[in-house]
Amino acid sequence: MDFISLILYAFGIIGIFAILPRLYRYYVLRQQLKNIPETPGLPFVGVVFQVMHMSNYERMKWFMKCMENNKEGIFIQWLGTSAFINIFKPEYFERILPSSVNISKGSVYDLLRPWLGNGLLTSTGQQWFHDRKLIGPTFHFSILEQFAVVQYEKAEILTKCLEREIKMNAGKPIDIFPFIINVALDIICETAMGVNTHAQETGTQYTSTVHTATTLIMTRLIRPWYWIDALYYLMPSGKKFKATIDKLHGFTKEVINKRKIERQLQRTNTEVESKDDDNDIGRQKRTAFLDLLLDQNEKADTPLTDDEVRAQVDTFMFEVICPINF
């Protein structure tokens, strides 16, 4: 046996021993989940080829059809050898969401860490408990009520945009999906960061960057071979994703730094602020999620770092925008 053949033989043996444990875990997982209905797919591939080239709209229609076909309120979709269990009945959520034990997310959530860091969605263990305790008070009903004003204002803009679109396409159907994405982005940017992005009217670089990031994440999610970091970041889409996330982080950090400076100035100019309040009769000052988070952070025994604050703000941005895009 020559040297090259020996090397190939060695790599073959290593490959077999690397694959066998994965195949065994796949077999065990399928046995454990065999009683749950599943969307038909190919062995070891699942539904990857079905969804890979779908548009967002086509993917949404396909997913809704899967829900219609599974009246039990639970079904599985396989992406490669990974199982995604979908539930849509309240009684199932009641069993899962109150748990303070099963808080670790699946490995696919690691795809979000470059953007979200260890925010509330991706963290686990003691950090998750610490962050949840810190953030919880910001979602009190009395606080959330003020956000209704922002939602009303953005809904008014949405109505005007739809009226204009209908007028331009008289007698024809219109696609409201882009309008819903933009109004959601408008609302979450102002309520989370106190920033008006005008996403429904003119848009900004930030809004287009968010759209790019969510599209790249979805593209990666439905292609299991993209889940390997060492491979993904060598590809054009991986390099684009990294550049996109750098832009998003830069924007959020700038907003946080600016807000912290403003808060410091407000503390040192309380008399001026008081006079301004007298002149602003009837106008209520709005508090964004970022302000509430900074308030809670200043009281905490173990405060968040700037990067951790950024991760929490980015997380709530993601949780609103990405489900719509997906």
PATI-414826 format. One record per atom (N, C-alpha, C): x, y, z. Coordinates in pm, whole numbers, plus 50000, padded with zeros to 5 digits. Layout:
N
XYZ
...
END
This chain:
326
500864988050000
500005000050000
500895012550000
500705021449897
501535033449891
501085043749995
501865054450006
501635064450111
500285071550092
499965075249966
498715082449940
497515073849976
497565061049938
496465051949971
496305050650122
497415050450192
497375049450337
496715061650400
497055073450346
496445085850395
494945085750370
494525081950248
493105081450215
492365071450303
493015060250328
492415049950413
492225055250555
493225062550604
493145068150740
492015078350750
491915087150648
490835097050648
489475090250639
489405079450562
488145071950552
487715066350686
488655060550759
488355054950891
487905065950987
488625077350984
488265088651071
486855093651037
486565094550905
485245099050861
484135089950909
484375076850901
483365067150945
483085068751094
484155069851174
483985071151318
483365084751356
483525094751270
482905107851296
481425107651262
481055100151157
479675099951110
478805090451191
479355079051232
478555068851301
477835074151425
478505081651514
477775086951631
476615096051592
476795103951485
475735112851438
474555104751385
474845094251310
473785085751258
473035078851372
473775074751473
473135068251587
472215077951660
472695090451683
471865100551750
470625103651667
470795104151536
469675106651445
468635095451458
469115082951462
468215071451475
467465071951608
468185074551717
467565075151850
466535086251855
466865097951798
465945109251799
464675106051721
464825099651606
463655096051527
462765086251602
463365077051675
462595067451754
461845074651866
462485084351928
461845091652037
460675100151989
460765104951866
459745114251813
458795107651714
458835094551704
458085087651598
456575089051610
456065092151729
454615093351748
454095107351720
454985116651689
454565130251656
454455131551505
453345136951453
453195138551307
454335146851250
454715143951128
455805151451066
455475154950922
456065165950876
455935169850736
456795160450652
456225154250549
456995144750467
458255151050409
459355143750414
460615148350359
461505136650325
462715139450282
463665128950244
464505124650364
464905111950372
465775107350480
467085115350483
467505119250601
468755126650625
468745140750566
467705144150494
467605157350430
466405164950483
465315157750504
464095164150552
463445172750446
463025184850484
462285193650393
463185204250331
464495202650343
465435212850296
465175216650151
465085206750062
464925209649920
463555215549888
462575213149975
461245218849954
461225233949979
461955238350081
461865252450122
463025261050075
464075254750024
465315261849996
465145273349897
464315271549798
464185281749693
462845289149700
462135287749812
460865294849827
461095309349866
460185318049824
460195331749873
459585331950013
459685343150081
459085344250215
457595341250210
456935346650109
455485344750095
455155330150069
455895323849979
455665309649949
455935300950071
456975304450146
457315296750265
456215298050371
455655310050383
454585312150480
453335304150440
452985304450313
451835296750266
452045281850290
453245277150262
453575263050281
453475259250428
453965267950516
453925265050659
452495264950711
451685274450664
450275274750705
449545262150660
449915257250542
449315244750493
449715233150583
450955232950628
451405222450721
450605222950850
450285234850897
449475236151018
448075230850995
447505233850879
446165228950847
446115213750843
447215207750800
447265193050787
447525186050920
447785193751025
448085187851156
447185194051262
445975189051268
444975194551360
445325192251506
446265183151531
446635180151671
447335191851738
447825201351658
448505212851715
449985210851737
450535199951682
451975197451696
452445189351576
453595192851522
454185185051413
455675188051403
456375179051337
457835180151324
458205183251180
459205191451163
459835193451033
461335190951050
461865182550964
463285179150972
464085187550874
465125193950924
466105200750840
467405193050856
467755185150755
468875176050771
468545165850878
469415164450976
469175155051085
468695162151212
468295174851199
467785182551313
466265183351307
465625180851420
464165181051427
463675194451482
462715200551413
462085212851458
460635209551493
460325210051622
458975206651668
458155219451676
457085220151597
456215231851592
454945229051673
454605238151762
453365236851839
452545249551823
451215248051818
450355259751803
449025257951875
449045250751987
447875249652073
448235254952212
447325263052271
447635269452400
448035259652509
447375247852512
447675238452621
449115233452617
449695232852496
451095228752486
452015239752537
451685252252502
452485263552550
452425264552703
451255261552759
451085262252905
451995252352977
452325241452912
453195231352973
454675235152961
455005242652856
456415245252825
456905258652880
456155269352853
456655282752883
456885285653031
456065280353125
456325283553266
457565276853324
458165267653250
459305260153304
460495269253328
461105267653445
462345274853475
463525265153476
463265253053426
464305242753420
464775240853276
463835238653187
464175236353047
464295249652973
465385256652999
465565270052941
466675270552838
467395259552821
468465259352721
467865257552582
468335265352487
467805264952352
468565254652268
467965251052155
468615241752064
469845247752000
470665239151942
471935243751884
471735253451770
470565253151705
470325262151593
470315276751639
470035279051768
470045292751820
471455298651820
472445289951808
473825294951799
474025303451674
473185301151573
473275309051449
472945323751476
472235326351586
471815340051617
472815347451705
473735340151766
474645346451862
475515357551802
475965356351676
476765367451621
476015380751626
474695380551613
473895392651618
473435395651761
472865385651829
472185387951956
473065385852078
474265380252059
475115377552174
474395368352271
474545370952400
473845363152503
472675371152558
471765375052467
470545381752509
469595371852573
468425376652613
467475368252685
467025356252602
467035357552471
466605346552385
467635335352379
468905338552383
469955328552360
470685324352487
470535331852596
471265328552718
470605316952792
471305311752891
470775300752972
471415301353110
471005292153198
471615291453330
471415303953413
472395307253497
472295318553588
472175331953515
472805332953399
472705345453325
471265348053282
470575337453238
469175338853196
468315343553312
468495337553431
467715341453549
468015355953588
469295359653583
469695373453617
469065383453521
469165380553391
468655389853290
467135390853293
466485379453317
465015379553322
464525387853440
465195386253554
464825394053673
465055408953649
466105412153576
466435426153548
465445432353451
465075424853347
464245430153239
462755429453272
462355419853355
460945417653384
460145430153416
460625438953507
459845450853542
459575460253426
460345459553320
460125468553206
458885464753127
458275453253159
457095448853086
455835449353172
455845458053272
454655460053353
453575466553266
452305462953292
451205468053209
451165483253206
451445489653319
451395504253324
452445510453233
453545503253212
454615508153124
454255505552978
453705493852952
453385490152814
452285498852755
451425504552841
450315512552791
450785524452708
451925530452747
452405542152675
452805538752532
453175526052509
453585522052375
452405521352279
451185521152333
449995520852248
449905533352162
450405544552215
450385557152139
451265555852015
452435550052032
453345548051918
452695538851815
452075528151861
451425518751770
450315525651692
449555534151759
448475541351691
449035550551583
450085557951615
450685567051517
451225559551395
451885548351420
452435540551309
451335533951228
450235530251295
449095524451223
448445534751131
448435547351175
447915558151090
448755559550963
450065558750978
450955559550862
450725547450771
450565535650831
450305523550754
449035525050671
447995530550732
446725532550660
446925541450538
447665552350555
447915561450443
448735554650333
449715546650374
450545539450275
449705529550196
448825522450265
447965512650197
446965519650105
446415530850150
445485538350066
446175543149938
447405547849952
448165552349836
448465540649741
448825529249797
449115517449715
447875512449642
446735512549711
445475508149649
445085517649535
445295530549557
444965540449454
445835538649331
447105535149352
448025533049240
447745520049165
447085510649232
446795497549171
445295494849175
444515504449127
443065503449133
442565490549069
441745483249143
441155470949091
442075458949091
443305460649140
444265449649141
444605445649286
444945433149308
445365429049443
446735435049476
446965437849601
448265443049644
448875433649749
450175433549756
450895425449853
451155434049977
450485430850089
450635438950209
451825434550295
452485423650256
453575418150338
454675428450364
455185435550261
456235445550287
455765456750379
454485460350370
453945470950454
453915466650601
453545453950625
453495448750762
454895448350823
455875444250742
457255443850792
457715457950831
457415467750746
457875481350772
457195487750893
455885485150910
455205490951026
455715484451155
456005471551150
456565464751267
457935470451301
458735472951198
460075478651219
459975492751276
459045500551224
458825514151274
458475513851424
457555504951460
457085504251599
458185499651693
458885488951657
459875483351749
461085492551763
461465499651657
462615508751667
462315520151764
461085525351758
460755536551847
460495531851990
459835520452006
459535515752141
460755509452209
461635503352131
462815496852190
463965506552210
464205515252111
465385523852116
465075538752119
463795542352099
463455556452095
463895563251968
464055555451860
464535560651732
463435559351627
463145570251559
462155569951450
462885567251319
462705555351263
463435551351143
462715555151014
461445559351024
460645562750905
460655551150804
460605539050854
460675527250767
459535526750667
458365531950705
457205531350615
457215542250509
457965552750535
457925564150443
459155564450352
460295567150411
461515568150330
462495556850358
462425551250479
463375540750516
464725546750551
465585538650612
466935542950646
467895531450617
469175534350629
470165523750609
469975512650712
469565516650834
469375506550938
468265496850901
467135501950851
466025493050817
466405483450706
467125488350605
467545479450496
468565469250545
469405473250642
470395463950698
469705453050779
468655456550852
467885446450927
467275436350831
466705441150721
466115432150621
467185422650566
468355428150539
469455419750487
469845409050587
469965412950715
470375403350819
469365392150834
468075395450837
467045385150855
466995375750736
467195381250617
467215372750497
468385363050500
469545368050539
470745359450546
470595348650653
469975352150766
469755342250872
468825331250824
467755335150756
466805325150706
467455316350602
468255322250514
468965314550412
469875304250478
470555308450583
471455299250653
470685288350728
469565292150787
468775282650867
468295270850786
467875273150662
467285262350582
468335255150497
469595257950522
470695250750456
471645245450564
471405233350613
472195228150726
473695228450705
474165227450581
475615227850558
476185241850585
475335251950591
475765265450628
475955266950779
475525257050857
475595258251002
477025256851054
477915251850970
479315250051010
480035263550995
480375269751108
480975283251105
482215284051018
483095274151032
484355274450958
484125274850807
483045268550762
482705268550620
481935281050582
480955284750664
480055295750631
480795308950615
481715311950705
482375325050702
483465326050595
483685315050524
484565315550407
483775318650280
482445317150288
481585319050172
481165333650161
480795338150041
480355352150023
479205355950115
478225346850133
477085350050220
477525351650365
478515343650409
479025344850545
479765357850567
480555361950469
481275374750479
480295386450478
479245385350397
478225395750392
477485396550525
477185384950583
476495384450712
477325391250820
478615388450824
479485394450926
479515409650911
479635414450787
479655428850763
478325435250803
477225428150775
475895433150810
475715434250960
476145423851033
476015424051179
476885434951240
478055437351185
478915448251233
478205461751222
477475463651112
476725476151093
475615477451197
474885466451220
473775466751316
474295469551457
475385462951493
475975465151625
476435479651639
477025484951534
477505498751537
476365508451560
475225506151495
474065514951510
473535514251653
473335501951704
472775500351839
473695506451944
475005504151930
475965509852026
475925525152023
475795530751904
475725545351891
474495550851962
473345543951944
472115548152010
472265547352162
472835536352211
473015534452355
473935545152413
475055547552348
476005557552397
475385571552398
474655574652292
474005587652282
472965589252394
472205578652418
471165579352521
471765580652661
472885573852685
473535574752817
474065588952841
474585595152736
475075608952747
473905618352775
472785616352703
471595624752723
471075623452866
471065611252918
470585608953054
471485615953156
472775615753132
473715622353222
473505637553219
473285642853099
473045657253086
471745661253154
470735652453145
469455655453209
469605656153361
470475647753415
470675647753561
471375660553607
472265665753522
473025677653560
472325690653521
471195689353454
470445701353413
468975699853451
468725695653573
467355693053616
466495705653615
467105717253644
466315729453648
465835733153508
466715731753409
466335734753271
465255725253225
465405712453262
464425702453222
463075705453284
463075710253410
461835713453478
461115724753407
461865735053361
461255746053288
460675741253156
461395732253090
460895726852963
459595719352985
459505712153097
458295704553126
457105713953143
457345725753204
456265735353222
455735740353088
456615741252990
456215746152859
455595735252772
455755722652816
455265711352736
453975705852793
453065714752833
451805710452893
451035701752795
450575690252841
449785681252757
450615671852674
451935673652672
452775664652593
453545655352686
453285642452674
453915632552761
455225627852702
456265628152787
457555623252741
457495608052729
458055602652621
458015588252598
459295581752650
459125569852702
460255562152752
460385549552669
461535547552608
461765535552527
462235524152616
462205512052561
462685500252634
464125502352679
464935508952595
466325511552630
466425519852757
465575530252771
465575538552892
465225530353015
464185522053000
463755513653112
464855503853151
465525498353050
466605488853076
467765495653148
468095507753105
469185515153170
468805518853314
467515522153335
467045525053472
467245512953563
466775501353515
466885489153594
468345485253614
469155487653512
470555483853517
471315491753624
470935504453640
471595512853740
471285508453883
470145501453900
469755496754034
470295482854064
470755475753961
471135461653976
472425460154055
472495449254133
473725445954206
474845442054109
474425434854002
475385430953898
474905436853766
475265449253736
474755455753614
475315449553487
474575451453379
475015446653249
476105455653194
477005449953117
477995457953044
477315464352924
477995473652857
477425480052739
477105469752630
477985460052612
477735449652512
476525441152549
476325438752678
475165430852722
473865438752706
473925451852730
472755460352705
472435460052556
473465461352474
473275460752328
472635447552287
473075436552348
472535423352315
471045422552349
470635428352461
469215427852500
468355436252405
468845447952367
468085456452274
467995449652138
469105444252089
469095437151960
468165425051965
468105418452080
467245406652094
465785410352074
465345421252136
463945424952122
463635430251982
464595436451918
464435440151778
464225427651694
465075417851715
465015405351639
463695398151661
463245397351786
462055389451819
460785395051756
460795407751723
459635413651655
459735412251504
460895415451449
461055416051304
461205402451240
462045394051296
462395381551229
461245371751212
460345369851311
459225360651286
458375364751166
458265377851143
457485382651028
458225379550899
459535382250898
460335379550779
460395364650747
460405356150852
460535341850831
459255336050776
END
